[in-house]
Amino acid sequence: IGDDLNLVVRLDVHDPRINAEISKDGESYILIIMGGMLSQPELTEEALTLLLCHELGHLLGGEPRKSRGGWSSTEGQADYYS
């Protein structure tokens, strides 16, 4: 991944799911944190930092990769990266 990485972080406060994800749209990567996750009282600053690092780990964590066109690291690799 070069210096021209385009990363967008989106807070989707209206999505009630307790989740976060990273996806690819053309040349951009979009990290979405859903409203259900943001509304959890257990979501401390440290937990949010770990969550963001895990999602970035899908982008930056390296091999092994999962199927998403070969750009996304597996769950375990994203955990290791975070």
mmCIF file of the N, C-alpha and C atoms, coordinates in Angstrom:
data_MODEL
# 
_entry.id   MODEL 
# 
loop_
_atom_site.group_PDB 
_atom_site.id 
_atom_site.type_symbol 
_atom_site.label_atom_id 
_atom_site.label_alt_id 
_atom_site.label_comp_id 
_atom_site.label_asym_id 
_atom_site.label_entity_id 
_atom_site.label_seq_id 
_atom_site.pdbx_PDB_ins_code 
_atom_site.Cartn_x 
_atom_site.Cartn_y 
_atom_site.Cartn_z 
_atom_site.occupancy 
_atom_site.B_iso_or_equiv 
_atom_site.pdbx_formal_charge 
_atom_site.auth_seq_id 
_atom_site.auth_comp_id 
_atom_site.auth_asym_id 
_atom_site.auth_atom_id 
_atom_site.pdbx_PDB_model_num 
ATOM 1   N N  . ILE A 1 1  ? 0.860   -1.171  0.000  1.00 0.00 ? 1  ILE A N  1 
ATOM 2   C CA . ILE A 1 1  ? 0.000   0.000   0.000  1.00 0.00 ? 1  ILE A CA 1 
ATOM 3   C C  . ILE A 1 1  ? 0.900   1.226   0.000  1.00 0.00 ? 1  ILE A C  1 
ATOM 4   N N  . GLY A 1 2  ? 0.675   2.077   -0.969 1.00 0.00 ? 2  GLY A N  1 
ATOM 5   C CA . GLY A 1 2  ? 1.529   3.242   -1.135 1.00 0.00 ? 2  GLY A CA 1 
ATOM 6   C C  . GLY A 1 2  ? 1.034   4.459   -0.378 1.00 0.00 ? 2  GLY A C  1 
ATOM 7   N N  . ASP A 1 3  ? 1.708   5.563   -0.635 1.00 0.00 ? 3  ASP A N  1 
ATOM 8   C CA . ASP A 1 3  ? 1.373   6.825   0.017  1.00 0.00 ? 3  ASP A CA 1 
ATOM 9   C C  . ASP A 1 3  ? 0.034   7.382   -0.433 1.00 0.00 ? 3  ASP A C  1 
ATOM 10  N N  . ASP A 1 4  ? -0.521  6.871   -1.510 1.00 0.00 ? 4  ASP A N  1 
ATOM 11  C CA . ASP A 1 4  ? -1.764  7.396   -2.053 1.00 0.00 ? 4  ASP A CA 1 
ATOM 12  C C  . ASP A 1 4  ? -3.000  6.685   -1.510 1.00 0.00 ? 4  ASP A C  1 
ATOM 13  N N  . LEU A 1 5  ? -2.883  6.042   -0.348 1.00 0.00 ? 5  LEU A N  1 
ATOM 14  C CA . LEU A 1 5  ? -4.007  5.349   0.287  1.00 0.00 ? 5  LEU A CA 1 
ATOM 15  C C  . LEU A 1 5  ? -5.118  6.339   0.611  1.00 0.00 ? 5  LEU A C  1 
ATOM 16  N N  . ASN A 1 6  ? -6.321  6.020   0.195  1.00 0.00 ? 6  ASN A N  1 
ATOM 17  C CA . ASN A 1 6  ? -7.488  6.853   0.491  1.00 0.00 ? 6  ASN A CA 1 
ATOM 18  C C  . ASN A 1 6  ? -8.366  6.104   1.483  1.00 0.00 ? 6  ASN A C  1 
ATOM 19  N N  . LEU A 1 7  ? -8.322  6.512   2.748  1.00 0.00 ? 7  LEU A N  1 
ATOM 20  C CA . LEU A 1 7  ? -9.090  5.884   3.809  1.00 0.00 ? 7  LEU A CA 1 
ATOM 21  C C  . LEU A 1 7  ? -10.158 6.848   4.299  1.00 0.00 ? 7  LEU A C  1 
ATOM 22  N N  . VAL A 1 8  ? -11.401 6.383   4.310  1.00 0.00 ? 8  VAL A N  1 
ATOM 23  C CA . VAL A 1 8  ? -12.533 7.163   4.800  1.00 0.00 ? 8  VAL A CA 1 
ATOM 24  C C  . VAL A 1 8  ? -13.048 6.470   6.051  1.00 0.00 ? 8  VAL A C  1 
ATOM 25  N N  . VAL A 1 9  ? -13.224 7.216   7.131  1.00 0.00 ? 9  VAL A N  1 
ATOM 26  C CA . VAL A 1 9  ? -13.817 6.669   8.351  1.00 0.00 ? 9  VAL A CA 1 
ATOM 27  C C  . VAL A 1 9  ? -15.219 7.248   8.462  1.00 0.00 ? 9  VAL A C  1 
ATOM 28  N N  . ARG A 1 10 ? -16.194 6.354   8.558  1.00 0.00 ? 10 ARG A N  1 
ATOM 29  C CA . ARG A 1 10 ? -17.596 6.773   8.599  1.00 0.00 ? 10 ARG A CA 1 
ATOM 30  C C  . ARG A 1 10 ? -18.234 6.273   9.896  1.00 0.00 ? 10 ARG A C  1 
ATOM 31  N N  . LEU A 1 11 ? -18.881 7.172   10.609 1.00 0.00 ? 11 LEU A N  1 
ATOM 32  C CA . LEU A 1 11 ? -19.666 6.814   11.780 1.00 0.00 ? 11 LEU A CA 1 
ATOM 33  C C  . LEU A 1 11 ? -21.120 6.769   11.335 1.00 0.00 ? 11 LEU A C  1 
ATOM 34  N N  . ASP A 1 12 ? -21.680 5.574   11.273 1.00 0.00 ? 12 ASP A N  1 
ATOM 35  C CA . ASP A 1 12 ? -23.066 5.395   10.819 1.00 0.00 ? 12 ASP A CA 1 
ATOM 36  C C  . ASP A 1 12 ? -23.967 5.278   12.041 1.00 0.00 ? 12 ASP A C  1 
ATOM 37  N N  . VAL A 1 13 ? -24.295 6.428   12.629 1.00 0.00 ? 13 VAL A N  1 
ATOM 38  C CA . VAL A 1 13 ? -25.028 6.450   13.898 1.00 0.00 ? 13 VAL A CA 1 
ATOM 39  C C  . VAL A 1 13 ? -26.430 5.888   13.794 1.00 0.00 ? 13 VAL A C  1 
ATOM 40  N N  . HIS A 1 14 ? -26.987 5.802   12.612 1.00 0.00 ? 14 HIS A N  1 
ATOM 41  C CA . HIS A 1 14 ? -28.359 5.306   12.440 1.00 0.00 ? 14 HIS A CA 1 
ATOM 42  C C  . HIS A 1 14 ? -28.421 3.790   12.235 1.00 0.00 ? 14 HIS A C  1 
ATOM 43  N N  . ASP A 1 15 ? -27.285 3.152   12.078 1.00 0.00 ? 15 ASP A N  1 
ATOM 44  C CA . ASP A 1 15 ? -27.258 1.697   11.906 1.00 0.00 ? 15 ASP A CA 1 
ATOM 45  C C  . ASP A 1 15 ? -27.223 1.057   13.288 1.00 0.00 ? 15 ASP A C  1 
ATOM 46  N N  . PRO A 1 16 ? -28.257 0.297   13.668 1.00 0.00 ? 16 PRO A N  1 
ATOM 47  C CA . PRO A 1 16 ? -28.329 -0.248  15.024 1.00 0.00 ? 16 PRO A CA 1 
ATOM 48  C C  . PRO A 1 16 ? -27.422 -1.451  15.280 1.00 0.00 ? 16 PRO A C  1 
ATOM 49  N N  . ARG A 1 17 ? -26.760 -1.952  14.258 1.00 0.00 ? 17 ARG A N  1 
ATOM 50  C CA . ARG A 1 17 ? -25.921 -3.140  14.454 1.00 0.00 ? 17 ARG A CA 1 
ATOM 51  C C  . ARG A 1 17 ? -24.714 -2.827  15.341 1.00 0.00 ? 17 ARG A C  1 
ATOM 52  N N  . ILE A 1 18 ? -24.342 -3.804  16.123 1.00 0.00 ? 18 ILE A N  1 
ATOM 53  C CA . ILE A 1 18 ? -23.170 -3.699  16.994 1.00 0.00 ? 18 ILE A CA 1 
ATOM 54  C C  . ILE A 1 18 ? -22.011 -4.313  16.217 1.00 0.00 ? 18 ILE A C  1 
ATOM 55  N N  . ASN A 1 19 ? -21.376 -3.472  15.395 1.00 0.00 ? 19 ASN A N  1 
ATOM 56  C CA . ASN A 1 19 ? -20.362 -3.989  14.500 1.00 0.00 ? 19 ASN A CA 1 
ATOM 57  C C  . ASN A 1 19 ? -19.530 -2.846  13.928 1.00 0.00 ? 19 ASN A C  1 
ATOM 58  N N  . ALA A 1 20 ? -18.456 -3.227  13.277 1.00 0.00 ? 20 ALA A N  1 
ATOM 59  C CA . ALA A 1 20 ? -17.618 -2.316  12.490 1.00 0.00 ? 20 ALA A CA 1 
ATOM 60  C C  . ALA A 1 20 ? -17.070 -3.140  11.343 1.00 0.00 ? 20 ALA A C  1 
ATOM 61  N N  . GLU A 1 21 ? -16.690 -2.469  10.262 1.00 0.00 ? 21 GLU A N  1 
ATOM 62  C CA . GLU A 1 21 ? -16.161 -3.198  9.115  1.00 0.00 ? 21 GLU A CA 1 
ATOM 63  C C  . GLU A 1 21 ? -15.342 -2.262  8.245  1.00 0.00 ? 21 GLU A C  1 
ATOM 64  N N  . ILE A 1 22 ? -14.512 -2.866  7.422  1.00 0.00 ? 22 ILE A N  1 
ATOM 65  C CA . ILE A 1 22 ? -13.783 -2.100  6.427  1.00 0.00 ? 22 ILE A CA 1 
ATOM 66  C C  . ILE A 1 22 ? -14.098 -2.724  5.072  1.00 0.00 ? 22 ILE A C  1 
ATOM 67  N N  . SER A 1 23 ? -14.293 -1.873  4.088  1.00 0.00 ? 23 SER A N  1 
ATOM 68  C CA . SER A 1 23 ? -14.602 -2.359  2.744  1.00 0.00 ? 23 SER A CA 1 
ATOM 69  C C  . SER A 1 23 ? -13.819 -1.531  1.731  1.00 0.00 ? 23 SER A C  1 
ATOM 70  N N  . LYS A 1 24 ? -13.846 -2.001  0.506  1.00 0.00 ? 24 LYS A N  1 
ATOM 71  C CA . LYS A 1 24 ? -13.134 -1.318  -0.567 1.00 0.00 ? 24 LYS A CA 1 
ATOM 72  C C  . LYS A 1 24 ? -14.150 -0.853  -1.591 1.00 0.00 ? 24 LYS A C  1 
ATOM 73  N N  . ASP A 1 25 ? -13.996 0.387   -2.033 1.00 0.00 ? 25 ASP A N  1 
ATOM 74  C CA . ASP A 1 25 ? -14.857 0.954   -3.068 1.00 0.00 ? 25 ASP A CA 1 
ATOM 75  C C  . ASP A 1 25 ? -13.942 1.623   -4.089 1.00 0.00 ? 25 ASP A C  1 
ATOM 76  N N  . GLY A 1 26 ? -13.655 0.913   -5.154 1.00 0.00 ? 26 GLY A N  1 
ATOM 77  C CA . GLY A 1 26 ? -12.705 1.435   -6.136 1.00 0.00 ? 26 GLY A CA 1 
ATOM 78  C C  . GLY A 1 26 ? -11.330 1.517   -5.527 1.00 0.00 ? 26 GLY A C  1 
ATOM 79  N N  . GLU A 1 27 ? -10.773 2.713   -5.491 1.00 0.00 ? 27 GLU A N  1 
ATOM 80  C CA . GLU A 1 27 ? -9.448  2.926   -4.904 1.00 0.00 ? 27 GLU A CA 1 
ATOM 81  C C  . GLU A 1 27 ? -9.518  3.401   -3.456 1.00 0.00 ? 27 GLU A C  1 
ATOM 82  N N  . SER A 1 28 ? -10.722 3.489   -2.905 1.00 0.00 ? 28 SER A N  1 
ATOM 83  C CA . SER A 1 28 ? -10.899 3.954   -1.526 1.00 0.00 ? 28 SER A CA 1 
ATOM 84  C C  . SER A 1 28 ? -11.230 2.793   -0.599 1.00 0.00 ? 28 SER A C  1 
ATOM 85  N N  . TYR A 1 29 ? -10.807 2.926   0.646  1.00 0.00 ? 29 TYR A N  1 
ATOM 86  C CA . TYR A 1 29 ? -11.151 1.979   1.702  1.00 0.00 ? 29 TYR A CA 1 
ATOM 87  C C  . TYR A 1 29 ? -12.029 2.721   2.690  1.00 0.00 ? 29 TYR A C  1 
ATOM 88  N N  . ILE A 1 30 ? -13.119 2.090   3.104  1.00 0.00 ? 30 ILE A N  1 
ATOM 89  C CA . ILE A 1 30 ? -14.091 2.741   3.975  1.00 0.00 ? 30 ILE A CA 1 
ATOM 90  C C  . ILE A 1 30 ? -14.207 1.937   5.259  1.00 0.00 ? 30 ILE A C  1 
ATOM 91  N N  . LEU A 1 31 ? -13.865 2.564   6.364  1.00 0.00 ? 31 LEU A N  1 
ATOM 92  C CA . LEU A 1 31 ? -13.996 1.952   7.681  1.00 0.00 ? 31 LEU A CA 1 
ATOM 93  C C  . LEU A 1 31 ? -15.270 2.507   8.295  1.00 0.00 ? 31 LEU A C  1 
ATOM 94  N N  . ILE A 1 32 ? -16.219 1.626   8.579  1.00 0.00 ? 32 ILE A N  1 
ATOM 95  C CA . ILE A 1 32 ? -17.524 2.036   9.104  1.00 0.00 ? 32 ILE A CA 1 
ATOM 96  C C  . ILE A 1 32 ? -17.667 1.521   10.532 1.00 0.00 ? 32 ILE A C  1 
ATOM 97  N N  . ILE A 1 33 ? -18.030 2.417   11.429 1.00 0.00 ? 33 ILE A N  1 
ATOM 98  C CA . ILE A 1 33 ? -18.386 2.037   12.791 1.00 0.00 ? 33 ILE A CA 1 
ATOM 99  C C  . ILE A 1 33 ? -19.884 2.299   12.921 1.00 0.00 ? 33 ILE A C  1 
ATOM 100 N N  . MET A 1 34 ? -20.618 1.251   13.269 1.00 0.00 ? 34 MET A N  1 
ATOM 101 C CA . MET A 1 34 ? -22.076 1.333   13.295 1.00 0.00 ? 34 MET A CA 1 
ATOM 102 C C  . MET A 1 34 ? -22.592 1.846   14.635 1.00 0.00 ? 34 MET A C  1 
ATOM 103 N N  . GLY A 1 35 ? -23.744 2.482   14.567 1.00 0.00 ? 35 GLY A N  1 
ATOM 104 C CA . GLY A 1 35 ? -24.326 3.145   15.726 1.00 0.00 ? 35 GLY A CA 1 
ATOM 105 C C  . GLY A 1 35 ? -24.544 2.248   16.926 1.00 0.00 ? 35 GLY A C  1 
ATOM 106 N N  . GLY A 1 36 ? -24.921 0.995   16.680 1.00 0.00 ? 36 GLY A N  1 
ATOM 107 C CA . GLY A 1 36 ? -25.106 0.069   17.791 1.00 0.00 ? 36 GLY A CA 1 
ATOM 108 C C  . GLY A 1 36 ? -23.822 -0.135  18.577 1.00 0.00 ? 36 GLY A C  1 
ATOM 109 N N  . MET A 1 37 ? -22.704 -0.144  17.881 1.00 0.00 ? 37 MET A N  1 
ATOM 110 C CA . MET A 1 37 ? -21.407 -0.285  18.542 1.00 0.00 ? 37 MET A CA 1 
ATOM 111 C C  . MET A 1 37 ? -21.098 0.969   19.350 1.00 0.00 ? 37 MET A C  1 
ATOM 112 N N  . LEU A 1 38 ? -21.346 2.107   18.754 1.00 0.00 ? 38 LEU A N  1 
ATOM 113 C CA . LEU A 1 38 ? -21.039 3.372   19.419 1.00 0.00 ? 38 LEU A CA 1 
ATOM 114 C C  . LEU A 1 38 ? -21.889 3.604   20.661 1.00 0.00 ? 38 LEU A C  1 
ATOM 115 N N  . SER A 1 39 ? -23.067 2.981   20.728 1.00 0.00 ? 39 SER A N  1 
ATOM 116 C CA . SER A 1 39 ? -23.966 3.209   21.862 1.00 0.00 ? 39 SER A CA 1 
ATOM 117 C C  . SER A 1 39 ? -23.709 2.256   23.028 1.00 0.00 ? 39 SER A C  1 
ATOM 118 N N  . GLN A 1 40 ? -22.738 1.363   22.907 1.00 0.00 ? 40 GLN A N  1 
ATOM 119 C CA . GLN A 1 40 ? -22.452 0.402   23.972 1.00 0.00 ? 40 GLN A CA 1 
ATOM 120 C C  . GLN A 1 40 ? -21.712 1.087   25.121 1.00 0.00 ? 40 GLN A C  1 
ATOM 121 N N  . PRO A 1 41 ? -22.250 1.004   26.335 1.00 0.00 ? 41 PRO A N  1 
ATOM 122 C CA . PRO A 1 41 ? -21.573 1.647   27.465 1.00 0.00 ? 41 PRO A CA 1 
ATOM 123 C C  . PRO A 1 41 ? -20.208 1.021   27.767 1.00 0.00 ? 41 PRO A C  1 
ATOM 124 N N  . GLU A 1 42 ? -19.993 -0.230  27.338 1.00 0.00 ? 42 GLU A N  1 
ATOM 125 C CA . GLU A 1 42 ? -18.723 -0.910  27.574 1.00 0.00 ? 42 GLU A CA 1 
ATOM 126 C C  . GLU A 1 42 ? -17.635 -0.451  26.604 1.00 0.00 ? 42 GLU A C  1 
ATOM 127 N N  . LEU A 1 43 ? -17.985 0.335   25.605 1.00 0.00 ? 43 LEU A N  1 
ATOM 128 C CA . LEU A 1 43 ? -17.020 0.755   24.590 1.00 0.00 ? 43 LEU A CA 1 
ATOM 129 C C  . LEU A 1 43 ? -16.168 1.904   25.151 1.00 0.00 ? 43 LEU A C  1 
ATOM 130 N N  . THR A 1 44 ? -15.088 1.521   25.802 1.00 0.00 ? 44 THR A N  1 
ATOM 131 C CA . THR A 1 44 ? -14.154 2.498   26.366 1.00 0.00 ? 44 THR A CA 1 
ATOM 132 C C  . THR A 1 44 ? -13.255 3.036   25.253 1.00 0.00 ? 44 THR A C  1 
ATOM 133 N N  . GLU A 1 45 ? -12.467 4.029   25.566 1.00 0.00 ? 45 GLU A N  1 
ATOM 134 C CA . GLU A 1 45 ? -11.510 4.561   24.607 1.00 0.00 ? 45 GLU A CA 1 
ATOM 135 C C  . GLU A 1 45 ? -10.533 3.468   24.165 1.00 0.00 ? 45 GLU A C  1 
ATOM 136 N N  . GLU A 1 46 ? -10.099 2.648   25.123 1.00 0.00 ? 46 GLU A N  1 
ATOM 137 C CA . GLU A 1 46 ? -9.164  1.568   24.796 1.00 0.00 ? 46 GLU A CA 1 
ATOM 138 C C  . GLU A 1 46 ? -9.816  0.533   23.886 1.00 0.00 ? 46 GLU A C  1 
ATOM 139 N N  . ALA A 1 47 ? -11.074 0.194   24.152 1.00 0.00 ? 47 ALA A N  1 
ATOM 140 C CA . ALA A 1 47 ? -11.786 -0.780  23.319 1.00 0.00 ? 47 ALA A CA 1 
ATOM 141 C C  . ALA A 1 47 ? -12.007 -0.232  21.910 1.00 0.00 ? 47 ALA A C  1 
ATOM 142 N N  . LEU A 1 48 ? -12.342 1.044   21.802 1.00 0.00 ? 48 LEU A N  1 
ATOM 143 C CA . LEU A 1 48 ? -12.523 1.660   20.491 1.00 0.00 ? 48 LEU A CA 1 
ATOM 144 C C  . LEU A 1 48 ? -11.198 1.681   19.718 1.00 0.00 ? 48 LEU A C  1 
ATOM 145 N N  . THR A 1 49 ? -10.110 1.958   20.402 1.00 0.00 ? 49 THR A N  1 
ATOM 146 C CA . THR A 1 49 ? -8.796  1.948   19.760 1.00 0.00 ? 49 THR A CA 1 
ATOM 147 C C  . THR A 1 49 ? -8.478  0.554   19.220 1.00 0.00 ? 49 THR A C  1 
ATOM 148 N N  . LEU A 1 50 ? -8.737  -0.476  20.012 1.00 0.00 ? 50 LEU A N  1 
ATOM 149 C CA . LEU A 1 50 ? -8.501  -1.848  19.568 1.00 0.00 ? 50 LEU A CA 1 
ATOM 150 C C  . LEU A 1 50 ? -9.392  -2.197  18.383 1.00 0.00 ? 50 LEU A C  1 
ATOM 151 N N  . LEU A 1 51 ? -10.645 -1.782  18.434 1.00 0.00 ? 51 LEU A N  1 
ATOM 152 C CA . LEU A 1 51 ? -11.582 -2.022  17.329 1.00 0.00 ? 51 LEU A CA 1 
ATOM 153 C C  . LEU A 1 51 ? -11.067 -1.387  16.034 1.00 0.00 ? 51 LEU A C  1 
ATOM 154 N N  . LEU A 1 52 ? -10.622 -0.137  16.112 1.00 0.00 ? 52 LEU A N  1 
ATOM 155 C CA . LEU A 1 52 ? -10.098 0.555   14.929 1.00 0.00 ? 52 LEU A CA 1 
ATOM 156 C C  . LEU A 1 52 ? -8.831  -0.128  14.418 1.00 0.00 ? 52 LEU A C  1 
ATOM 157 N N  . CYS A 1 53 ? -7.954  -0.532  15.328 1.00 0.00 ? 53 CYS A N  1 
ATOM 158 C CA . CYS A 1 53 ? -6.732  -1.223  14.917 1.00 0.00 ? 53 CYS A CA 1 
ATOM 159 C C  . CYS A 1 53 ? -7.050  -2.559  14.255 1.00 0.00 ? 53 CYS A C  1 
ATOM 160 N N  . HIS A 1 54 ? -8.059  -3.269  14.759 1.00 0.00 ? 54 HIS A N  1 
ATOM 161 C CA . HIS A 1 54 ? -8.454  -4.538  14.148 1.00 0.00 ? 54 HIS A CA 1 
ATOM 162 C C  . HIS A 1 54 ? -8.946  -4.306  12.720 1.00 0.00 ? 54 HIS A C  1 
ATOM 163 N N  . GLU A 1 55 ? -9.820  -3.325  12.533 1.00 0.00 ? 55 GLU A N  1 
ATOM 164 C CA . GLU A 1 55 ? -10.336 -3.059  11.190 1.00 0.00 ? 55 GLU A CA 1 
ATOM 165 C C  . GLU A 1 55 ? -9.220  -2.605  10.252 1.00 0.00 ? 55 GLU A C  1 
ATOM 166 N N  . LEU A 1 56 ? -8.312  -1.776  10.736 1.00 0.00 ? 56 LEU A N  1 
ATOM 167 C CA . LEU A 1 56 ? -7.159  -1.388  9.918  1.00 0.00 ? 56 LEU A CA 1 
ATOM 168 C C  . LEU A 1 56 ? -6.258  -2.594  9.643  1.00 0.00 ? 56 LEU A C  1 
ATOM 169 N N  . GLY A 1 57 ? -6.251  -3.559  10.562 1.00 0.00 ? 57 GLY A N  1 
ATOM 170 C CA . GLY A 1 57 ? -5.489  -4.779  10.355 1.00 0.00 ? 57 GLY A CA 1 
ATOM 171 C C  . GLY A 1 57 ? -5.967  -5.573  9.155  1.00 0.00 ? 57 GLY A C  1 
ATOM 172 N N  . HIS A 1 58 ? -7.264  -5.479  8.836  1.00 0.00 ? 58 HIS A N  1 
ATOM 173 C CA . HIS A 1 58 ? -7.753  -6.134  7.619  1.00 0.00 ? 58 HIS A CA 1 
ATOM 174 C C  . HIS A 1 58 ? -7.102  -5.510  6.384  1.00 0.00 ? 58 HIS A C  1 
ATOM 175 N N  . LEU A 1 59 ? -6.813  -4.230  6.458  1.00 0.00 ? 59 LEU A N  1 
ATOM 176 C CA . LEU A 1 59 ? -6.205  -3.517  5.334  1.00 0.00 ? 59 LEU A CA 1 
ATOM 177 C C  . LEU A 1 59 ? -4.682  -3.644  5.331  1.00 0.00 ? 59 LEU A C  1 
ATOM 178 N N  . LEU A 1 60 ? -4.055  -3.548  6.486  1.00 0.00 ? 60 LEU A N  1 
ATOM 179 C CA . LEU A 1 60 ? -2.601  -3.433  6.580  1.00 0.00 ? 60 LEU A CA 1 
ATOM 180 C C  . LEU A 1 60 ? -1.896  -4.667  7.135  1.00 0.00 ? 60 LEU A C  1 
ATOM 181 N N  . GLY A 1 61 ? -2.656  -5.665  7.570  1.00 0.00 ? 61 GLY A N  1 
ATOM 182 C CA . GLY A 1 61 ? -2.081  -6.801  8.285  1.00 0.00 ? 61 GLY A CA 1 
ATOM 183 C C  . GLY A 1 61 ? -1.295  -7.796  7.465  1.00 0.00 ? 61 GLY A C  1 
ATOM 184 N N  . GLY A 1 62 ? -1.462  -7.808  6.155  1.00 0.00 ? 62 GLY A N  1 
ATOM 185 C CA . GLY A 1 62 ? -0.703  -8.724  5.310  1.00 0.00 ? 62 GLY A CA 1 
ATOM 186 C C  . GLY A 1 62 ? -1.293  -10.124 5.248  1.00 0.00 ? 62 GLY A C  1 
ATOM 187 N N  . GLU A 1 63 ? -0.448  -11.072 4.869  1.00 0.00 ? 63 GLU A N  1 
ATOM 188 C CA . GLU A 1 63 ? -0.868  -12.473 4.700  1.00 0.00 ? 63 GLU A CA 1 
ATOM 189 C C  . GLU A 1 63 ? -1.132  -13.112 6.056  1.00 0.00 ? 63 GLU A C  1 
ATOM 190 N N  . PRO A 1 64 ? -2.042  -14.083 6.119  1.00 0.00 ? 64 PRO A N  1 
ATOM 191 C CA . PRO A 1 64 ? -2.894  -14.598 5.046  1.00 0.00 ? 64 PRO A CA 1 
ATOM 192 C C  . PRO A 1 64 ? -4.076  -13.665 4.777  1.00 0.00 ? 64 PRO A C  1 
ATOM 193 N N  . ARG A 1 65 ? -4.561  -13.731 3.557  1.00 0.00 ? 65 ARG A N  1 
ATOM 194 C CA . ARG A 1 65 ? -5.674  -12.883 3.130  1.00 0.00 ? 65 ARG A CA 1 
ATOM 195 C C  . ARG A 1 65 ? -6.915  -13.721 2.908  1.00 0.00 ? 65 ARG A C  1 
ATOM 196 N N  . LYS A 1 66 ? -8.078  -13.055 3.029  1.00 0.00 ? 66 LYS A N  1 
ATOM 197 C CA . LYS A 1 66 ? -9.322  -13.750 2.704  1.00 0.00 ? 66 LYS A CA 1 
ATOM 198 C C  . LYS A 1 66 ? -9.796  -13.337 1.325  1.00 0.00 ? 66 LYS A C  1 
ATOM 199 N N  . SER A 1 67 ? -10.908 -13.835 0.907  1.00 0.00 ? 67 SER A N  1 
ATOM 200 C CA . SER A 1 67 ? -11.296 -13.772 -0.495 1.00 0.00 ? 67 SER A CA 1 
ATOM 201 C C  . SER A 1 67 ? -11.591 -12.393 -1.058 1.00 0.00 ? 67 SER A C  1 
ATOM 202 N N  . ARG A 1 68 ? -11.991 -11.431 -0.400 1.00 0.00 ? 68 ARG A N  1 
ATOM 203 C CA . ARG A 1 68 ? -12.391 -10.100 -0.874 1.00 0.00 ? 68 ARG A CA 1 
ATOM 204 C C  . ARG A 1 68 ? -11.495 -9.526  -1.966 1.00 0.00 ? 68 ARG A C  1 
ATOM 205 N N  . GLY A 1 69 ? -11.198 -10.287 -2.971 1.00 0.00 ? 69 GLY A N  1 
ATOM 206 C CA . GLY A 1 69 ? -10.337 -9.813  -4.038 1.00 0.00 ? 69 GLY A CA 1 
ATOM 207 C C  . GLY A 1 69 ? -8.869  -9.772  -3.641 1.00 0.00 ? 69 GLY A C  1 
ATOM 208 N N  . GLY A 1 70 ? -8.535  -10.395 -2.535 1.00 0.00 ? 70 GLY A N  1 
ATOM 209 C CA . GLY A 1 70 ? -7.152  -10.497 -2.115 1.00 0.00 ? 70 GLY A CA 1 
ATOM 210 C C  . GLY A 1 70 ? -6.595  -9.310  -1.353 1.00 0.00 ? 70 GLY A C  1 
ATOM 211 N N  . TRP A 1 71 ? -7.406  -8.312  -1.024 1.00 0.00 ? 71 TRP A N  1 
ATOM 212 C CA . TRP A 1 71 ? -6.865  -7.130  -0.342 1.00 0.00 ? 71 TRP A CA 1 
ATOM 213 C C  . TRP A 1 71 ? -7.025  -7.211  1.170  1.00 0.00 ? 71 TRP A C  1 
ATOM 214 N N  . SER A 1 72 ? -7.900  -8.068  1.688  1.00 0.00 ? 72 SER A N  1 
ATOM 215 C CA . SER A 1 72 ? -8.245  -8.066  3.103  1.00 0.00 ? 72 SER A CA 1 
ATOM 216 C C  . SER A 1 72 ? -7.573  -9.213  3.862  1.00 0.00 ? 72 SER A C  1 
ATOM 217 N N  . SER A 1 73 ? -6.887  -8.881  4.956  1.00 0.00 ? 73 SER A N  1 
ATOM 218 C CA . SER A 1 73 ? -6.299  -9.906  5.816  1.00 0.00 ? 73 SER A CA 1 
ATOM 219 C C  . SER A 1 73 ? -7.396  -10.665 6.547  1.00 0.00 ? 73 SER A C  1 
ATOM 220 N N  . THR A 1 74 ? -7.106  -11.910 6.895  1.00 0.00 ? 74 THR A N  1 
ATOM 221 C CA . THR A 1 74 ? -8.068  -12.736 7.621  1.00 0.00 ? 74 THR A CA 1 
ATOM 222 C C  . THR A 1 74 ? -8.331  -12.160 9.016  1.00 0.00 ? 74 THR A C  1 
ATOM 223 N N  . GLU A 1 75 ? -9.369  -12.699 9.678  1.00 0.00 ? 75 GLU A N  1 
ATOM 224 C CA . GLU A 1 75 ? -9.710  -12.241 11.031 1.00 0.00 ? 75 GLU A CA 1 
ATOM 225 C C  . GLU A 1 75 ? -8.535  -12.409 11.990 1.00 0.00 ? 75 GLU A C  1 
ATOM 226 N N  . GLY A 1 76 ? -7.914  -13.573 11.958 1.00 0.00 ? 76 GLY A N  1 
ATOM 227 C CA . GLY A 1 76 ? -6.791  -13.816 12.859 1.00 0.00 ? 76 GLY A CA 1 
ATOM 228 C C  . GLY A 1 76 ? -5.626  -12.880 12.602 1.00 0.00 ? 76 GLY A C  1 
ATOM 229 N N  . GLN A 1 77 ? -5.355  -12.596 11.351 1.00 0.00 ? 77 GLN A N  1 
ATOM 230 C CA . GLN A 1 77 ? -4.262  -11.678 11.013 1.00 0.00 ? 77 GLN A CA 1 
ATOM 231 C C  . GLN A 1 77 ? -4.595  -10.260 11.447 1.00 0.00 ? 77 GLN A C  1 
ATOM 232 N N  . ALA A 1 78 ? -5.883  -9.867  11.287 1.00 0.00 ? 78 ALA A N  1 
ATOM 233 C CA . ALA A 1 78 ? -6.302  -8.534  11.749 1.00 0.00 ? 78 ALA A CA 1 
ATOM 234 C C  . ALA A 1 78 ? -6.189  -8.430  13.267 1.00 0.00 ? 78 ALA A C  1 
ATOM 235 N N  . ASP A 1 79 ? -6.509  -9.530  13.978 1.00 0.00 ? 79 ASP A N  1 
ATOM 236 C CA . ASP A 1 79 ? -6.327  -9.561  15.439 1.00 0.00 ? 79 ASP A CA 1 
ATOM 237 C C  . ASP A 1 79 ? -4.850  -9.403  15.787 1.00 0.00 ? 79 ASP A C  1 
ATOM 238 N N  . TYR A 1 80 ? -3.991  -10.142 15.089 1.00 0.00 ? 80 TYR A N  1 
ATOM 239 C CA . TYR A 1 80 ? -2.555  -10.090 15.356 1.00 0.00 ? 80 TYR A CA 1 
ATOM 240 C C  . TYR A 1 80 ? -2.031  -8.681  15.098 1.00 0.00 ? 80 TYR A C  1 
ATOM 241 N N  . TYR A 1 81 ? -2.463  -8.058  14.008 1.00 0.00 ? 81 TYR A N  1 
ATOM 242 C CA . TYR A 1 81 ? -2.042  -6.692  13.676 1.00 0.00 ? 81 TYR A CA 1 
ATOM 243 C C  . TYR A 1 81 ? -2.457  -5.725  14.784 1.00 0.00 ? 81 TYR A C  1 
ATOM 244 N N  . SER A 1 82 ? -3.687  -5.889  15.281 1.00 0.00 ? 82 SER A N  1 
ATOM 245 C CA . SER A 1 82 ? -4.195  -4.943  16.295 1.00 0.00 ? 82 SER A CA 1 
ATOM 246 C C  . SER A 1 82 ? -3.500  -5.146  17.625 1.00 0.00 ? 82 SER A C  1 
# 
